[in-house]
Structures are given as structure tokens and as C-alpha cells.
Amino acid sequence: MRALMCAAVLATQVACSAEPAKDTDAAVPAEAPKAAQVEKQTPSVKDVLVKIATKRDITIMPLGDSITAGPLSYRAKLLKLLKDADYGVQYEGSQAGGNPNYPELGNLDHEGYGGKTIQFLVEHIKEVYPVYGSDIVLLHAGHNQFADQGPVPGVVESTRQIIEYVRSVNPNVVVMLAQVIPSGKLPKYSYIPELNEELGKLAAEMDTPAQRVAIVNMAEGWDWRADTTDDLVHPTREGGEKMAQKWFGALVKVLPTPR
């Protein structure tokens, strides 16, 4: 009899101790919606820029080599397109220069450096970007290399480093990454088609709704016979304005509604 009573007590204890396990199992699915809710609340870059635009102009840093810095570059035409469309924007950078075709715009800030490679920009951006923390970076870089040195992997890696660095300073930065303009200076620049293909892959890899890397195909429709100067590298006025139109088309997809 004593043995039967003990067995009955033990059975009751086991049954009771099993009850909390059911409660624990039932609680597990309740955590999933919380995680999903947190992820959903991550703001998109568009949301961030809209919030910024209620307080001040959106800041843009043109970054690159002489194709960015030159007097016939895209900078003046692009700014005119943005201003004429009533976007609240301004350029930032430690360099400045004007365009003879748009004297009314005066000198325009930028971070373009003639004759410099993207490897130079990797180190230089660490000096200048913390000063500005610009909302948008327009990156057109990849020239000033030599095809026989197989430069594509190094240029792509340097591009990645620039994007990672500006994100470390400003997590909300938008990087507009150009697939660079082709050149008639051959064979020196015969690597550009391969480079542009790899830059497209890099942008697809790094782009997220909260941290945009938007690819801008400058090569498409570019004719170096008509769009570059006699050196077969730098844009003519028409070439610079063609680039400006490409930047503008990409920017309007992320900028807040014009004021």
C-alpha cells in the first residue's frame, strides 16, 4: 500500500512539474513578432532625408578626380537642374571651382583631384569627410590607372573602403556610385568596361534600404568621340551636361519632394 501511495505522489509531482514546460513552449512564438517589429521600424534612407530637409538643405559631396574637378565637369549643370526643380541642396568640399558656362553659380565646392587615383581618395576621405559628413556622396573614380597593371580588383576594393568609411562617420549617408565614363585613350583605359561591371556588382552587394549605394551608369550612351575633349578623357561641355542629367535622374529617386 505504501508503495502504491508513493507512486501516486510521484506521478502527481511529475504531472505538475510538466505544466511549466507547456507554458514555456507556448511563449516562444510570442517573441517572433517583436523581432519583426523592430526590423520594420528601421528607417529607410528616404525617411532620413525627408527629416533632414525639414531643418536644412541636403548636402552633397562630389568626389573623384579631374573629371569631377574640371571646369566643364557635371557639377554646375547638376546644381542648376536641382535648383531649377526647387530642391534644397548645397555642395560641400574643401576644393572649389567655377564653370565658365554658368558664371552665375560662382565657385562650387567639391572633392575632385586632378591626376589622383582612387587609392589617394581612400586616405584623403579620412581627412575631409569627418569635417562635412555630407548626406550624399557622388563618387566617380577609376581613371588614372593603366590596363597592363590589372587595376580592376584594386579599384573595386578602394571603392568599398571609401563606402565603408563614410558609413562609419555617417550611417545614413547615400552613396551614388558611378560606372565611369569610357575613354578613347587606349590601351591605357581598356580596363574600364570590366571595372564598370565589377562596380555594378559591388553596388548590388552593399545597397540596402537603410544604407543606399545607388549605381549610376555613366558609361551607357557615352561616346568619347563626341563627349570628350581632344585628350579623349575629360568631358566636353556637352559631356559634362550629359553626366549631370544622369546624376539628376538618380538623385530625384532619393531626395525629398521639392519645396
Secondary structure, DSSP 8 states (H G I E B T S, - for coil): -HHHHHHHHHHHHHHHHHHHHHHHHHHHHHHHHHHHHHHHTS--HHHHHHHHHTTS-EEEEEEEEHHHHSTTSSHHHHHHHHHHTT--EEE--SEEE--TT-GGG--EEEEEETT--HHHHHHHHHHHHHHH--SEEEEE---S--GGG--HHHHHHHHHHHHHHHHHH-TT-EEEEEE----SSTTTTTTHHHHHHHHHHHHHHH--SSS-EEEEESSTT--HHHHB-TTSSSB-HHHHHHHHHHHHHHHTTTS----
